[in-house]
Amino acid sequence: MIRYQKKVKRTRVKIPTSIECDICHKSFDVEDDIFETQEFHHVRFRGGYGSVFGDESSIACDICQHCLKRLISEYYRVED
């Protein structure tokens, strides 16, 4: 049997207030534009050995739904 003790921890957390698209640079308020901010796409990955992005590079990009649709409009398909 595992017994637990309850403890209160106080930590600092980052709470987002707005998010900006890295393509169009439009900023959306997290509280006022809830549907827009929920539809943001966050690309995060690390480049591997020989990657065109650079060996072991950390890559990040935040894209609004409108810019993503514009970028991939020729390539995406809607599936059931």
C-alpha positions as CSV (number, residue, x, y, z in Angstrom):
1,M,0.0,0.0,0.0
2,I,1.2,3.5,-0.9
3,R,0.4,6.2,1.5
4,Y,0.4,9.8,0.5
5,Q,0.7,13.1,2.3
6,K,-1.1,16.1,0.9
7,K,1.1,19.2,0.4
8,V,0.4,22.5,-1.1
9,K,3.0,23.7,-3.6
10,R,3.3,27.2,-4.7
11,T,4.7,27.6,-8.2
12,R,4.7,30.3,-10.8
13,V,3.0,29.4,-14.0
14,K,2.9,31.3,-17.3
15,I,-0.7,32.1,-18.3
16,P,-1.0,33.2,-21.9
17,T,-2.8,36.5,-22.5
18,S,-2.5,36.8,-26.2
19,I,-1.0,34.9,-29.1
20,E,0.5,36.3,-32.3
21,C,0.6,34.6,-35.7
22,D,4.2,34.2,-36.9
23,I,3.1,34.7,-40.5
24,C,0.5,37.6,-40.6
25,H,1.6,39.0,-37.1
26,K,-2.1,39.5,-36.1
27,S,-2.5,39.3,-32.3
28,F,-5.4,37.5,-30.7
29,D,-6.5,38.0,-27.1
30,V,-6.9,34.6,-25.3
31,E,-10.0,35.7,-23.4
32,D,-11.7,37.8,-26.1
33,D,-10.9,35.6,-29.2
34,I,-11.3,32.2,-27.6
35,F,-12.3,30.4,-30.8
36,E,-9.5,31.9,-32.8
37,T,-6.9,31.1,-30.2
38,Q,-8.2,27.5,-29.9
39,E,-7.6,27.0,-33.7
40,F,-4.0,28.2,-33.6
41,H,-1.5,25.6,-34.8
42,H,1.8,25.2,-32.9
43,V,4.6,23.6,-34.8
44,R,7.4,22.4,-32.5
45,F,10.2,20.0,-33.4
46,R,14.0,19.4,-33.2
47,G,16.0,19.1,-36.4
48,G,17.9,15.9,-36.7
49,Y,21.3,15.1,-38.0
50,G,21.7,16.6,-41.4
51,S,18.4,18.5,-41.2
52,V,17.8,21.4,-43.5
53,F,16.8,23.4,-40.4
54,G,20.2,22.7,-38.8
55,D,21.5,19.9,-36.7
56,E,19.7,19.6,-33.4
57,S,18.0,23.0,-34.0
58,S,14.8,23.7,-32.0
59,I,12.1,24.9,-34.4
60,A,8.9,26.7,-33.3
61,C,6.1,28.4,-35.2
62,D,2.6,29.6,-34.2
63,I,0.2,29.9,-37.1
64,C,-3.4,31.2,-37.1
65,Q,-6.0,29.0,-38.9
66,H,-6.4,31.6,-41.7
67,C,-2.7,31.6,-42.6
68,L,-2.4,27.8,-42.3
69,K,-5.4,27.4,-44.7
70,R,-3.8,29.8,-47.1
71,L,-0.5,28.0,-47.0
72,I,-1.8,24.5,-47.5
73,S,-4.9,25.2,-49.5
74,E,-3.6,23.3,-52.5
75,Y,-2.6,20.2,-50.5
76,Y,-5.1,19.5,-47.7
77,R,-8.1,17.3,-47.9
78,V,-11.1,16.9,-45.5
79,E,-11.5,13.3,-44.3
80,D,-14.3,11.7,-42.4
